[in-house]
Amino acid sequence: VAPLLLHHPLPEYPRRARVLAVEGQVLLEVVLDTEGSVEDGARVVASIPLLDEAALVAVRRWRFRPARDRSGRPVRVVMEVPVRFVLR
């Protein structure tokens, strides 16, 4: 069973990116542990340099219902996570 996103606080928009009107999507590769938390060591797969660090900080606070194997036991998984930045 795939993990399910339960809690995803929005990233803080970096001031410089806001001033320069930078928008877009940062794609991260993360490892979810058996508790549904993002492990240290997430990496940027598709970068927007002014937004990368904010995406990494935000995703570390996200919580998931963990992935489960066929027996229903929680398992670690590697997954890609998109983080969108849109000015309002």
PyMOL Python script that loads the backbone (N, CA, C, O; Angstrom):
from pymol import cmd

cmd.read_pdbstr("""\
ATOM      1  N   VAL A   1       0.857  -1.177   0.000  1.00  0.00           N
ATOM      2  CA  VAL A   1       0.000   0.000   0.000  1.00  0.00           C
ATOM      3  C   VAL A   1       0.898   1.234   0.000  1.00  0.00           C
ATOM      4  O   VAL A   1       1.831   1.333   0.797  1.00  0.00           O
ATOM      5  N   ALA A   2       0.614   2.149  -0.879  1.00  0.00           N
ATOM      6  CA  ALA A   2       1.408   3.376  -0.993  1.00  0.00           C
ATOM      7  C   ALA A   2       1.207   4.272   0.227  1.00  0.00           C
ATOM      8  O   ALA A   2       0.165   4.205   0.881  1.00  0.00           O
ATOM      9  N   PRO A   3       2.197   5.107   0.536  1.00  0.00           N
ATOM     10  CA  PRO A   3       2.031   6.052   1.643  1.00  0.00           C
ATOM     11  C   PRO A   3       0.953   7.080   1.313  1.00  0.00           C
ATOM     12  O   PRO A   3       0.657   7.333   0.145  1.00  0.00           O
ATOM     13  N   LEU A   4       0.373   7.668   2.353  1.00  0.00           N
ATOM     14  CA  LEU A   4      -0.668   8.677   2.185  1.00  0.00           C
ATOM     15  C   LEU A   4      -0.250   9.939   2.917  1.00  0.00           C
ATOM     16  O   LEU A   4       0.065   9.893   4.106  1.00  0.00           O
ATOM     17  N   LEU A   5      -0.245  11.060   2.220  1.00  0.00           N
ATOM     18  CA  LEU A   5       0.131  12.337   2.823  1.00  0.00           C
ATOM     19  C   LEU A   5      -0.962  12.774   3.791  1.00  0.00           C
ATOM     20  O   LEU A   5      -2.124  12.901   3.407  1.00  0.00           O
ATOM     21  N   LEU A   6      -0.583  13.005   5.057  1.00  0.00           N
ATOM     22  CA  LEU A   6      -1.542  13.388   6.089  1.00  0.00           C
ATOM     23  C   LEU A   6      -1.418  14.852   6.491  1.00  0.00           C
ATOM     24  O   LEU A   6      -2.422  15.516   6.745  1.00  0.00           O
ATOM     25  N   HIS A   7      -0.196  15.351   6.550  1.00  0.00           N
ATOM     26  CA  HIS A   7       0.057  16.707   7.044  1.00  0.00           C
ATOM     27  C   HIS A   7       1.156  17.320   6.187  1.00  0.00           C
ATOM     28  O   HIS A   7       2.265  16.791   6.118  1.00  0.00           O
ATOM     29  N   HIS A   8       0.849  18.431   5.540  1.00  0.00           N
ATOM     30  CA  HIS A   8       1.850  19.052   4.656  1.00  0.00           C
ATOM     31  C   HIS A   8       1.826  20.564   4.773  1.00  0.00           C
ATOM     32  O   HIS A   8       1.212  21.245   3.952  1.00  0.00           O
ATOM     33  N   PRO A   9       2.496  21.092   5.796  1.00  0.00           N
ATOM     34  CA  PRO A   9       2.577  22.549   5.912  1.00  0.00           C
ATOM     35  C   PRO A   9       3.244  23.143   4.674  1.00  0.00           C
ATOM     36  O   PRO A   9       4.188  22.575   4.125  1.00  0.00           O
ATOM     37  N   LEU A  10       2.742  24.277   4.254  1.00  0.00           N
ATOM     38  CA  LEU A  10       3.296  24.943   3.078  1.00  0.00           C
ATOM     39  C   LEU A  10       4.702  25.463   3.368  1.00  0.00           C
ATOM     40  O   LEU A  10       5.013  25.833   4.500  1.00  0.00           O
ATOM     41  N   PRO A  11       5.539  25.489   2.352  1.00  0.00           N
ATOM     42  CA  PRO A  11       6.882  26.043   2.555  1.00  0.00           C
ATOM     43  C   PRO A  11       6.811  27.552   2.742  1.00  0.00           C
ATOM     44  O   PRO A  11       5.896  28.215   2.254  1.00  0.00           O
ATOM     45  N   GLU A  12       7.788  28.071   3.451  1.00  0.00           N
ATOM     46  CA  GLU A  12       7.902  29.522   3.579  1.00  0.00           C
ATOM     47  C   GLU A  12       8.552  30.037   2.301  1.00  0.00           C
ATOM     48  O   GLU A  12       9.614  29.563   1.897  1.00  0.00           O
ATOM     49  N   TYR A  13       7.909  31.003   1.677  1.00  0.00           N
ATOM     50  CA  TYR A  13       8.419  31.534   0.407  1.00  0.00           C
ATOM     51  C   TYR A  13       9.653  32.383   0.694  1.00  0.00           C
ATOM     52  O   TYR A  13       9.564  33.349   1.453  1.00  0.00           O
ATOM     53  N   PRO A  14      10.792  32.051   0.110  1.00  0.00           N
ATOM     54  CA  PRO A  14      11.992  32.855   0.344  1.00  0.00           C
ATOM     55  C   PRO A  14      11.795  34.294  -0.149  1.00  0.00           C
ATOM     56  O   PRO A  14      11.250  34.528  -1.228  1.00  0.00           O
ATOM     57  N   ARG A  15      12.240  35.226   0.647  1.00  0.00           N
ATOM     58  CA  ARG A  15      12.043  36.649   0.344  1.00  0.00           C
ATOM     59  C   ARG A  15      12.607  37.019  -1.034  1.00  0.00           C
ATOM     60  O   ARG A  15      11.941  37.689  -1.824  1.00  0.00           O
ATOM     61  N   ARG A  16      13.818  36.585  -1.310  1.00  0.00           N
ATOM     62  CA  ARG A  16      14.439  36.929  -2.603  1.00  0.00           C
ATOM     63  C   ARG A  16      13.634  36.356  -3.767  1.00  0.00           C
ATOM     64  O   ARG A  16      13.457  37.028  -4.783  1.00  0.00           O
ATOM     65  N   ALA A  17      13.152  35.139  -3.632  1.00  0.00           N
ATOM     66  CA  ALA A  17      12.349  34.522  -4.692  1.00  0.00           C
ATOM     67  C   ALA A  17      11.043  35.300  -4.888  1.00  0.00           C
ATOM     68  O   ALA A  17      10.579  35.469  -6.016  1.00  0.00           O
ATOM     69  N   ARG A  18      10.459  35.768  -3.791  1.00  0.00           N
ATOM     70  CA  ARG A  18       9.220  36.555  -3.881  1.00  0.00           C
ATOM     71  C   ARG A  18       9.476  37.869  -4.612  1.00  0.00           C
ATOM     72  O   ARG A  18       8.715  38.246  -5.503  1.00  0.00           O
ATOM     73  N   VAL A  19      10.542  38.560  -4.237  1.00  0.00           N
ATOM     74  CA  VAL A  19      10.875  39.846  -4.863  1.00  0.00           C
ATOM     75  C   VAL A  19      11.128  39.668  -6.361  1.00  0.00           C
ATOM     76  O   VAL A  19      10.750  40.520  -7.165  1.00  0.00           O
ATOM     77  N   LEU A  20      11.769  38.555  -6.732  1.00  0.00           N
ATOM     78  CA  LEU A  20      12.077  38.298  -8.139  1.00  0.00           C
ATOM     79  C   LEU A  20      10.944  37.577  -8.873  1.00  0.00           C
ATOM     80  O   LEU A  20      11.078  37.238 -10.049  1.00  0.00           O
ATOM     81  N   ALA A  21       9.830  37.347  -8.173  1.00  0.00           N
ATOM     82  CA  ALA A  21       8.645  36.683  -8.738  1.00  0.00           C
ATOM     83  C   ALA A  21       8.970  35.294  -9.302  1.00  0.00           C
ATOM     84  O   ALA A  21       8.497  34.920 -10.375  1.00  0.00           O
ATOM     85  N   VAL A  22       9.779  34.546  -8.563  1.00  0.00           N
ATOM     86  CA  VAL A  22      10.139  33.188  -8.972  1.00  0.00           C
ATOM     87  C   VAL A  22       9.057  32.222  -8.502  1.00  0.00           C
ATOM     88  O   VAL A  22       8.739  32.171  -7.314  1.00  0.00           O
ATOM     89  N   GLU A  23       8.497  31.460  -9.431  1.00  0.00           N
ATOM     90  CA  GLU A  23       7.500  30.442  -9.124  1.00  0.00           C
ATOM     91  C   GLU A  23       7.944  29.134  -9.773  1.00  0.00           C
ATOM     92  O   GLU A  23       8.838  29.116 -10.619  1.00  0.00           O
ATOM     93  N   GLY A  24       7.313  28.057  -9.367  1.00  0.00           N
ATOM     94  CA  GLY A  24       7.586  26.784 -10.013  1.00  0.00           C
ATOM     95  C   GLY A  24       7.521  25.624  -9.053  1.00  0.00           C
ATOM     96  O   GLY A  24       7.004  25.736  -7.941  1.00  0.00           O
ATOM     97  N   GLN A  25       8.058  24.503  -9.504  1.00  0.00           N
ATOM     98  CA  GLN A  25       7.997  23.267  -8.736  1.00  0.00           C
ATOM     99  C   GLN A  25       9.399  22.705  -8.522  1.00  0.00           C
ATOM    100  O   GLN A  25      10.182  22.568  -9.462  1.00  0.00           O
ATOM    101  N   VAL A  26       9.693  22.385  -7.274  1.00  0.00           N
ATOM    102  CA  VAL A  26      10.925  21.695  -6.921  1.00  0.00           C
ATOM    103  C   VAL A  26      10.547  20.232  -6.699  1.00  0.00           C
ATOM    104  O   VAL A  26       9.589  19.939  -5.984  1.00  0.00           O
ATOM    105  N   LEU A  27      11.287  19.330  -7.300  1.00  0.00           N
ATOM    106  CA  LEU A  27      11.015  17.904  -7.137  1.00  0.00           C
ATOM    107  C   LEU A  27      12.097  17.309  -6.248  1.00  0.00           C
ATOM    108  O   LEU A  27      13.288  17.442  -6.527  1.00  0.00           O
ATOM    109  N   LEU A  28      11.668  16.651  -5.172  1.00  0.00           N
ATOM    110  CA  LEU A  28      12.588  16.054  -4.215  1.00  0.00           C
ATOM    111  C   LEU A  28      12.442  14.544  -4.214  1.00  0.00           C
ATOM    112  O   LEU A  28      11.355  14.013  -4.445  1.00  0.00           O
ATOM    113  N   GLU A  29      13.539  13.860  -3.954  1.00  0.00           N
ATOM    114  CA  GLU A  29      13.497  12.423  -3.704  1.00  0.00           C
ATOM    115  C   GLU A  29      13.724  12.247  -2.210  1.00  0.00           C
ATOM    116  O   GLU A  29      14.728  12.706  -1.665  1.00  0.00           O
ATOM    117  N   VAL A  30      12.780  11.578  -1.555  1.00  0.00           N
ATOM    118  CA  VAL A  30      12.837  11.406  -0.108  1.00  0.00           C
ATOM    119  C   VAL A  30      12.696   9.930   0.248  1.00  0.00           C
ATOM    120  O   VAL A  30      12.196   9.126  -0.538  1.00  0.00           O
ATOM    121  N   VAL A  31      13.149   9.599   1.449  1.00  0.00           N
ATOM    122  CA  VAL A  31      12.931   8.278   2.008  1.00  0.00           C
ATOM    123  C   VAL A  31      11.985   8.453   3.185  1.00  0.00           C
ATOM    124  O   VAL A  31      12.257   9.222   4.108  1.00  0.00           O
ATOM    125  N   LEU A  32      10.860   7.725   3.142  1.00  0.00           N
ATOM    126  CA  LEU A  32       9.928   7.735   4.268  1.00  0.00           C
ATOM    127  C   LEU A  32      10.260   6.564   5.171  1.00  0.00           C
ATOM    128  O   LEU A  32      10.484   5.448   4.701  1.00  0.00           O
ATOM    129  N   ASP A  33      10.291   6.822   6.472  1.00  0.00           N
ATOM    130  CA  ASP A  33      10.557   5.735   7.409  1.00  0.00           C
ATOM    131  C   ASP A  33       9.269   4.983   7.732  1.00  0.00           C
ATOM    132  O   ASP A  33       8.205   5.303   7.202  1.00  0.00           O
ATOM    133  N   THR A  34       9.370   4.007   8.585  1.00  0.00           N
ATOM    134  CA  THR A  34       8.210   3.167   8.913  1.00  0.00           C
ATOM    135  C   THR A  34       7.191   3.880   9.786  1.00  0.00           C
ATOM    136  O   THR A  34       6.116   3.340  10.049  1.00  0.00           O
ATOM    137  N   GLU A  35       7.515   5.097  10.242  1.00  0.00           N
ATOM    138  CA  GLU A  35       6.569   5.907  11.018  1.00  0.00           C
ATOM    139  C   GLU A  35       5.858   6.938  10.144  1.00  0.00           C
ATOM    140  O   GLU A  35       4.920   7.595  10.597  1.00  0.00           O
ATOM    141  N   GLY A  36       6.301   7.082   8.890  1.00  0.00           N
ATOM    142  CA  GLY A  36       5.701   8.053   7.983  1.00  0.00           C
ATOM    143  C   GLY A  36       6.381   9.404   7.981  1.00  0.00           C
ATOM    144  O   GLY A  36       5.831  10.384   7.479  1.00  0.00           O
ATOM    145  N   SER A  37       7.591   9.459   8.550  1.00  0.00           N
ATOM    146  CA  SER A  37       8.367  10.700   8.564  1.00  0.00           C
ATOM    147  C   SER A  37       9.424  10.661   7.464  1.00  0.00           C
ATOM    148  O   SER A  37       9.879   9.594   7.053  1.00  0.00           O
ATOM    149  N   VAL A  38       9.801  11.844   7.001  1.00  0.00           N
ATOM    150  CA  VAL A  38      10.842  11.967   5.985  1.00  0.00           C
ATOM    151  C   VAL A  38      12.202  11.859   6.676  1.00  0.00           C
ATOM    152  O   VAL A  38      12.493  12.606   7.610  1.00  0.00           O
ATOM    153  N   GLU A  39      13.027  10.930   6.211  1.00  0.00           N
ATOM    154  CA  GLU A  39      14.365  10.758   6.779  1.00  0.00           C
ATOM    155  C   GLU A  39      15.291  11.871   6.285  1.00  0.00           C
ATOM    156  O   GLU A  39      15.022  12.518   5.274  1.00  0.00           O
ATOM    157  N   ASP A  40      16.376  12.077   7.013  1.00  0.00           N
ATOM    158  CA  ASP A  40      17.409  13.021   6.575  1.00  0.00           C
ATOM    159  C   ASP A  40      17.994  12.535   5.254  1.00  0.00           C
ATOM    160  O   ASP A  40      17.995  11.339   4.962  1.00  0.00           O
ATOM    161  N   GLY A  41      18.484  13.470   4.471  1.00  0.00           N
ATOM    162  CA  GLY A  41      19.145  13.098   3.225  1.00  0.00           C
ATOM    163  C   GLY A  41      18.291  13.239   1.988  1.00  0.00           C
ATOM    164  O   GLY A  41      18.643  12.705   0.936  1.00  0.00           O
ATOM    165  N   ALA A  42      17.163  13.952   2.086  1.00  0.00           N
ATOM    166  CA  ALA A  42      16.354  14.206   0.884  1.00  0.00           C
ATOM    167  C   ALA A  42      17.240  14.904  -0.143  1.00  0.00           C
ATOM    168  O   ALA A  42      18.122  15.687   0.209  1.00  0.00           O
ATOM    169  N   ARG A  43      16.989  14.605  -1.423  1.00  0.00           N
ATOM    170  CA  ARG A  43      17.803  15.249  -2.460  1.00  0.00           C
ATOM    171  C   ARG A  43      16.913  15.897  -3.503  1.00  0.00           C
ATOM    172  O   ARG A  43      15.801  15.445  -3.776  1.00  0.00           O
ATOM    173  N   VAL A  44      17.440  16.972  -4.079  1.00  0.00           N
ATOM    174  CA  VAL A  44      16.722  17.723  -5.109  1.00  0.00           C
ATOM    175  C   VAL A  44      16.923  17.022  -6.441  1.00  0.00           C
ATOM    176  O   VAL A  44      18.056  16.780  -6.857  1.00  0.00           O
ATOM    177  N   VAL A  45      15.810  16.693  -7.117  1.00  0.00           N
ATOM    178  CA  VAL A  45      15.839  16.042  -8.427  1.00  0.00           C
ATOM    179  C   VAL A  45      15.651  17.077  -9.531  1.00  0.00           C
ATOM    180  O   VAL A  45      16.342  17.038 -10.549  1.00  0.00           O
ATOM    181  N   ALA A  46      14.716  18.001  -9.329  1.00  0.00           N
ATOM    182  CA  ALA A  46      14.486  19.101 -10.278  1.00  0.00           C
ATOM    183  C   ALA A  46      14.542  20.392  -9.472  1.00  0.00           C
ATOM    184  O   ALA A  46      13.731  20.614  -8.572  1.00  0.00           O
ATOM    185  N   SER A  47      15.493  21.223  -9.802  1.00  0.00           N
ATOM    186  CA  SER A  47      15.846  22.368  -8.974  1.00  0.00           C
ATOM    187  C   SER A  47      15.337  23.701  -9.504  1.00  0.00           C
ATOM    188  O   SER A  47      15.279  23.941 -10.710  1.00  0.00           O
ATOM    189  N   ILE A  48      14.977  24.546  -8.568  1.00  0.00           N
ATOM    190  CA  ILE A  48      14.856  25.991  -8.779  1.00  0.00           C
ATOM    191  C   ILE A  48      15.693  26.568  -7.645  1.00  0.00           C
ATOM    192  O   ILE A  48      15.214  26.655  -6.514  1.00  0.00           O
ATOM    193  N   PRO A  49      16.927  26.962  -7.922  1.00  0.00           N
ATOM    194  CA  PRO A  49      17.885  27.276  -6.856  1.00  0.00           C
ATOM    195  C   PRO A  49      17.365  28.177  -5.735  1.00  0.00           C
ATOM    196  O   PRO A  49      17.688  27.944  -4.571  1.00  0.00           O
ATOM    197  N   LEU A  50      16.581  29.181  -6.052  1.00  0.00           N
ATOM    198  CA  LEU A  50      16.082  30.071  -4.999  1.00  0.00           C
ATOM    199  C   LEU A  50      15.018  29.419  -4.119  1.00  0.00           C
ATOM    200  O   LEU A  50      14.686  29.955  -3.061  1.00  0.00           O
ATOM    201  N   LEU A  51      14.481  28.283  -4.531  1.00  0.00           N
ATOM    202  CA  LEU A  51      13.387  27.641  -3.796  1.00  0.00           C
ATOM    203  C   LEU A  51      13.772  26.295  -3.174  1.00  0.00           C
ATOM    204  O   LEU A  51      13.031  25.761  -2.349  1.00  0.00           O
ATOM    205  N   ASP A  52      14.911  25.753  -3.562  1.00  0.00           N
ATOM    206  CA  ASP A  52      15.286  24.402  -3.125  1.00  0.00           C
ATOM    207  C   ASP A  52      15.311  24.240  -1.607  1.00  0.00           C
ATOM    208  O   ASP A  52      14.707  23.309  -1.074  1.00  0.00           O
ATOM    209  N   GLU A  53      15.994  25.122  -0.919  1.00  0.00           N
ATOM    210  CA  GLU A  53      16.140  24.974   0.539  1.00  0.00           C
ATOM    211  C   GLU A  53      14.789  25.077   1.245  1.00  0.00           C
ATOM    212  O   GLU A  53      14.527  24.333   2.189  1.00  0.00           O
ATOM    213  N   ALA A  54      13.939  25.985   0.800  1.00  0.00           N
ATOM    214  CA  ALA A  54      12.610  26.113   1.405  1.00  0.00           C
ATOM    215  C   ALA A  54      11.800  24.836   1.203  1.00  0.00           C
ATOM    216  O   ALA A  54      11.060  24.422   2.094  1.00  0.00           O
ATOM    217  N   ALA A  55      11.938  24.214   0.040  1.00  0.00           N
ATOM    218  CA  ALA A  55      11.239  22.953  -0.220  1.00  0.00           C
ATOM    219  C   ALA A  55      11.736  21.859   0.715  1.00  0.00           C
ATOM    220  O   ALA A  55      10.938  21.115   1.286  1.00  0.00           O
ATOM    221  N   LEU A  56      13.049  21.761   0.871  1.00  0.00           N
ATOM    222  CA  LEU A  56      13.626  20.744   1.756  1.00  0.00           C
ATOM    223  C   LEU A  56      13.175  20.934   3.205  1.00  0.00           C
ATOM    224  O   LEU A  56      12.826  19.967   3.881  1.00  0.00           O
ATOM    225  N   VAL A  57      13.183  22.168   3.673  1.00  0.00           N
ATOM    226  CA  VAL A  57      12.763  22.452   5.051  1.00  0.00           C
ATOM    227  C   VAL A  57      11.294  22.071   5.248  1.00  0.00           C
ATOM    228  O   VAL A  57      10.942  21.456   6.255  1.00  0.00           O
ATOM    229  N   ALA A  58      10.447  22.430   4.302  1.00  0.00           N
ATOM    230  CA  ALA A  58       9.019  22.131   4.418  1.00  0.00           C
ATOM    231  C   ALA A  58       8.752  20.627   4.431  1.00  0.00           C
ATOM    232  O   ALA A  58       7.986  20.136   5.260  1.00  0.00           O
ATOM    233  N   VAL A  59       9.381  19.905   3.518  1.00  0.00           N
ATOM    234  CA  VAL A  59       9.111  18.466   3.385  1.00  0.00           C
ATOM    235  C   VAL A  59       9.559  17.698   4.623  1.00  0.00           C
ATOM    236  O   VAL A  59       8.975  16.665   4.949  1.00  0.00           O
ATOM    237  N   ARG A  60      10.567  18.178   5.306  1.00  0.00           N
ATOM    238  CA  ARG A  60      10.989  17.509   6.556  1.00  0.00           C
ATOM    239  C   ARG A  60       9.892  17.544   7.608  1.00  0.00           C
ATOM    240  O   ARG A  60       9.895  16.725   8.527  1.00  0.00           O
ATOM    241  N   ARG A  61       8.952  18.479   7.489  1.00  0.00           N
ATOM    242  CA  ARG A  61       7.838  18.585   8.454  1.00  0.00           C
ATOM    243  C   ARG A  61       6.604  17.811   8.007  1.00  0.00           C
ATOM    244  O   ARG A  61       5.662  17.662   8.786  1.00  0.00           O
ATOM    245  N   TRP A  62       6.588  17.320   6.780  1.00  0.00           N
ATOM    246  CA  TRP A  62       5.440  16.577   6.282  1.00  0.00           C
ATOM    247  C   TRP A  62       5.336  15.231   6.983  1.00  0.00           C
ATOM    248  O   TRP A  62       6.345  14.639   7.367  1.00  0.00           O
ATOM    249  N   ARG A  63       4.109  14.755   7.144  1.00  0.00           N
ATOM    250  CA  ARG A  63       3.863  13.449   7.758  1.00  0.00           C
ATOM    251  C   ARG A  63       2.955  12.631   6.850  1.00  0.00           C
ATOM    252  O   ARG A  63       2.014  13.154   6.253  1.00  0.00           O
ATOM    253  N   PHE A  64       3.251  11.347   6.759  1.00  0.00           N
ATOM    254  CA  PHE A  64       2.527  10.418   5.908  1.00  0.00           C
ATOM    255  C   PHE A  64       2.017   9.242   6.736  1.00  0.00           C
ATOM    256  O   PHE A  64       2.573   8.918   7.786  1.00  0.00           O
ATOM    257  N   ARG A  65       0.963   8.616   6.254  1.00  0.00           N
ATOM    258  CA  ARG A  65       0.639   7.280   6.737  1.00  0.00           C
ATOM    259  C   ARG A  65       1.652   6.399   6.021  1.00  0.00           C
ATOM    260  O   ARG A  65       1.742   6.452   4.795  1.00  0.00           O
ATOM    261  N   PRO A  66       2.424   5.584   6.757  1.00  0.00           N
ATOM    262  CA  PRO A  66       3.500   4.840   6.109  1.00  0.00           C
ATOM    263  C   PRO A  66       3.020   3.845   5.061  1.00  0.00           C
ATOM    264  O   PRO A  66       1.890   3.357   5.103  1.00  0.00           O
ATOM    265  N   ALA A  67       3.910   3.564   4.127  1.00  0.00           N
ATOM    266  CA  ALA A  67       3.644   2.511   3.144  1.00  0.00           C
ATOM    267  C   ALA A  67       3.612   1.176   3.880  1.00  0.00           C
ATOM    268  O   ALA A  67       4.227   1.022   4.936  1.00  0.00           O
ATOM    269  N   ARG A  68       2.893   0.219   3.313  1.00  0.00           N
ATOM    270  CA  ARG A  68       2.786  -1.095   3.959  1.00  0.00           C
ATOM    271  C   ARG A  68       3.051  -2.191   2.928  1.00  0.00           C
ATOM    272  O   ARG A  68       2.744  -2.052   1.744  1.00  0.00           O
ATOM    273  N   ASP A  69       3.630  -3.283   3.421  1.00  0.00           N
ATOM    274  CA  ASP A  69       3.865  -4.421   2.541  1.00  0.00           C
ATOM    275  C   ASP A  69       2.592  -5.265   2.462  1.00  0.00           C
ATOM    276  O   ASP A  69       1.560  -4.898   3.024  1.00  0.00           O
ATOM    277  N   ARG A  70       2.673  -6.379   1.772  1.00  0.00           N
ATOM    278  CA  ARG A  70       1.477  -7.230   1.580  1.00  0.00           C
ATOM    279  C   ARG A  70       0.937  -7.803   2.877  1.00  0.00           C
ATOM    280  O   ARG A  70      -0.232  -8.181   2.956  1.00  0.00           O
ATOM    281  N   SER A  71       1.779  -7.868   3.887  1.00  0.00           N
ATOM    282  CA  SER A  71       1.339  -8.380   5.192  1.00  0.00           C
ATOM    283  C   SER A  71       0.771  -7.271   6.072  1.00  0.00           C
ATOM    284  O   SER A  71       0.295  -7.535   7.177  1.00  0.00           O
ATOM    285  N   GLY A  72       0.820  -6.034   5.586  1.00  0.00           N
ATOM    286  CA  GLY A  72       0.304  -4.912   6.357  1.00  0.00           C
ATOM    287  C   GLY A  72       1.327  -4.256   7.264  1.00  0.00           C
ATOM    288  O   GLY A  72       0.994  -3.348   8.025  1.00  0.00           O
ATOM    289  N   ARG A  73       2.583  -4.713   7.188  1.00  0.00           N
ATOM    290  CA  ARG A  73       3.638  -4.111   8.017  1.00  0.00           C
ATOM    291  C   ARG A  73       4.157  -2.839   7.364  1.00  0.00           C
ATOM    292  O   ARG A  73       4.328  -2.791   6.146  1.00  0.00           O
ATOM    293  N   PRO A  74       4.410  -1.803   8.170  1.00  0.00           N
ATOM    294  CA  PRO A  74       4.976  -0.569   7.606  1.00  0.00           C
ATOM    295  C   PRO A  74       6.380  -0.823   7.063  1.00  0.00           C
ATOM    296  O   PRO A  74       7.158  -1.579   7.644  1.00  0.00           O
ATOM    297  N   VAL A  75       6.690  -0.176   5.935  1.00  0.00           N
ATOM    298  CA  VAL A  75       7.998  -0.330   5.293  1.00  0.00           C
ATOM    299  C   VAL A  75       8.546   1.034   4.888  1.00  0.00           C
ATOM    300  O   VAL A  75       7.794   1.982   4.663  1.00  0.00           O
ATOM    301  N   ARG A  76       9.874   1.111   4.800  1.00  0.00           N
ATOM    302  CA  ARG A  76      10.534   2.311   4.270  1.00  0.00           C
ATOM    303  C   ARG A  76      10.347   2.330   2.758  1.00  0.00           C
ATOM    304  O   ARG A  76      10.367   1.284   2.109  1.00  0.00           O
ATOM    305  N   VAL A  77      10.165   3.514   2.209  1.00  0.00           N
ATOM    306  CA  VAL A  77      10.041   3.652   0.764  1.00  0.00           C
ATOM    307  C   VAL A  77      10.781   4.901   0.299  1.00  0.00           C
ATOM    308  O   VAL A  77      10.945   5.870   1.040  1.00  0.00           O
ATOM    309  N   VAL A  78      11.221   4.841  -0.955  1.00  0.00           N
ATOM    310  CA  VAL A  78      11.800   6.006  -1.622  1.00  0.00           C
ATOM    311  C   VAL A  78      10.727   6.536  -2.558  1.00  0.00           C
ATOM    312  O   VAL A  78      10.107   5.771  -3.297  1.00  0.00           O
ATOM    313  N   MET A  79      10.510   7.838  -2.527  1.00  0.00           N
ATOM    314  CA  MET A  79       9.506   8.417  -3.409  1.00  0.00           C
ATOM    315  C   MET A  79       9.905   9.823  -3.814  1.00  0.00           C
ATOM    316  O   MET A  79      10.703  10.480  -3.145  1.00  0.00           O
ATOM    317  N   GLU A  80       9.330  10.274  -4.929  1.00  0.00           N
ATOM    318  CA  GLU A  80       9.531  11.645  -5.374  1.00  0.00           C
ATOM    319  C   GLU A  80       8.366  12.492  -4.885  1.00  0.00           C
ATOM    320  O   GLU A  80       7.208  12.078  -4.934  1.00  0.00           O
ATOM    321  N   VAL A  81       8.700  13.681  -4.417  1.00  0.00           N
ATOM    322  CA  VAL A  81       7.700  14.590  -3.851  1.00  0.00           C
ATOM    323  C   VAL A  81       7.822  15.941  -4.549  1.00  0.00           C
ATOM    324  O   VAL A  81       8.881  16.566  -4.487  1.00  0.00           O
ATOM    325  N   PRO A  82       6.764  16.405  -5.210  1.00  0.00           N
ATOM    326  CA  PRO A  82       6.793  17.745  -5.803  1.00  0.00           C
ATOM    327  C   PRO A  82       6.375  18.795  -4.772  1.00  0.00           C
ATOM    328  O   PRO A  82       5.451  18.577  -3.989  1.00  0.00           O
ATOM    329  N   VAL A  83       7.065  19.930  -4.783  1.00  0.00           N
ATOM    330  CA  VAL A  83       6.722  21.056  -3.908  1.00  0.00           C
ATOM    331  C   VAL A  83       6.522  22.263  -4.814  1.00  0.00           C
ATOM    332  O   VAL A  83       7.464  22.750  -5.438  1.00  0.00           O
ATOM    333  N   ARG A  84       5.269  22.742  -4.877  1.00  0.00           N
ATOM    334  CA  ARG A  84       4.930  23.869  -5.761  1.00  0.00           C
ATOM    335  C   ARG A  84       5.012  25.187  -5.024  1.00  0.00           C
ATOM    336  O   ARG A  84       4.603  25.297  -3.868  1.00  0.00           O
ATOM    337  N   PHE A  85       5.541  26.176  -5.701  1.00  0.00           N
ATOM    338  CA  PHE A  85       5.623  27.531  -5.180  1.00  0.00           C
ATOM    339  C   PHE A  85       4.839  28.438  -6.133  1.00  0.00           C
ATOM    340  O   PHE A  85       5.169  28.551  -7.313  1.00  0.00           O
ATOM    341  N   VAL A  86       3.809  29.074  -5.607  1.00  0.00           N
ATOM    342  CA  VAL A  86       2.968  29.962  -6.406  1.00  0.00           C
ATOM    343  C   VAL A  86       2.761  31.256  -5.630  1.00  0.00           C
ATOM    344  O   VAL A  86       2.335  31.237  -4.475  1.00  0.00           O
ATOM    345  N   LEU A  87       3.064  32.362  -6.265  1.00  0.00           N
ATOM    346  CA  LEU A  87       2.824  33.668  -5.638  1.00  0.00           C
ATOM    347  C   LEU A  87       1.342  33.992  -5.711  1.00  0.00           C
ATOM    348  O   LEU A  87       0.680  33.708  -6.709  1.00  0.00           O
ATOM    349  N   ARG A  88       0.839  34.578  -4.666  1.00  0.00           N
ATOM    350  CA  ARG A  88      -0.576  34.964  -4.636  1.00  0.00           C
ATOM    351  C   ARG A  88      -0.694  36.448  -4.435  1.00  0.00           C
ATOM    352  O   ARG A  88      -1.805  36.978  -4.380  1.00  0.00           O
TER     353      ARG A  88
END
""", "prot")
cmd.dss("prot")
cmd.show_as("cartoon", "prot")
cmd.util.cbc("prot")
cmd.orient("prot")
